[in-house]
Amino acid sequence: MEHFKPVKSDKEKVLVSVRLNVDILEKIDELSAKADISRNEFIVQCIQYSLKNIKNN
């Protein structure tokens, strides 16, 4: 499995609403700031990484 490494991206996006627990959002904010990318871009890349690496049963 590849390691997750967030990067900046300019791809077209669509608005979607998601509810998150406060502790998850705080961790996302911490990690996105560390990677110097927006919260949105970090979440998108986490989802892309998960979809690429998920094991289909």
C-alpha positions as CSV (number, residue, x, y, z in Angstrom):
1,M,0.0,0.0,0.0
2,E,1.3,3.5,-0.9
3,H,1.8,6.1,1.8
4,F,-0.5,9.0,1.8
5,K,1.1,12.3,0.8
6,P,-1.2,15.3,0.3
7,V,-0.4,17.8,-2.6
8,K,-2.0,20.9,-4.0
9,S,-4.5,20.4,-6.8
10,D,-6.6,22.6,-9.1
11,K,-9.1,20.1,-10.4
12,E,-12.8,21.0,-10.8
13,K,-14.9,20.3,-7.7
14,V,-18.6,19.8,-6.8
15,L,-20.1,21.0,-3.5
16,V,-21.0,18.2,-1.1
17,S,-22.0,18.5,2.6
18,V,-20.7,16.0,5.2
19,R,-21.1,16.0,9.0
20,L,-18.0,15.1,11.0
21,N,-17.3,14.6,14.7
22,V,-15.4,17.6,16.2
23,D,-12.4,15.5,17.0
24,I,-12.1,14.3,13.4
25,L,-12.4,17.8,12.1
26,E,-9.7,19.1,14.5
27,K,-7.3,16.4,13.3
28,I,-8.1,17.2,9.7
29,D,-7.4,20.9,10.3
30,E,-4.1,20.1,12.0
31,L,-2.9,17.8,9.2
32,S,-4.1,20.1,6.4
33,A,-2.3,23.0,8.0
34,K,0.8,20.9,8.3
35,A,0.6,20.0,4.6
36,D,-0.1,23.6,3.7
37,I,-3.3,22.8,1.8
38,S,-7.0,23.6,2.4
39,R,-9.2,21.5,4.6
40,N,-11.3,20.6,1.5
41,E,-8.3,19.5,-0.5
42,F,-7.0,17.4,2.3
43,I,-10.4,15.6,2.7
44,V,-10.6,15.0,-1.1
45,Q,-7.2,13.5,-1.1
46,C,-7.9,11.3,1.9
47,I,-11.0,10.0,0.1
48,Q,-9.1,9.4,-3.1
49,Y,-6.4,7.6,-1.2
50,S,-8.9,5.4,0.7
51,L,-10.8,4.5,-2.6
52,K,-7.5,3.6,-4.3
53,N,-6.3,1.4,-1.3
54,I,-9.6,-0.1,-0.1
55,K,-9.7,-3.9,-0.2
56,N,-12.8,-5.1,-2.1
57,N,-14.3,-8.2,-0.6
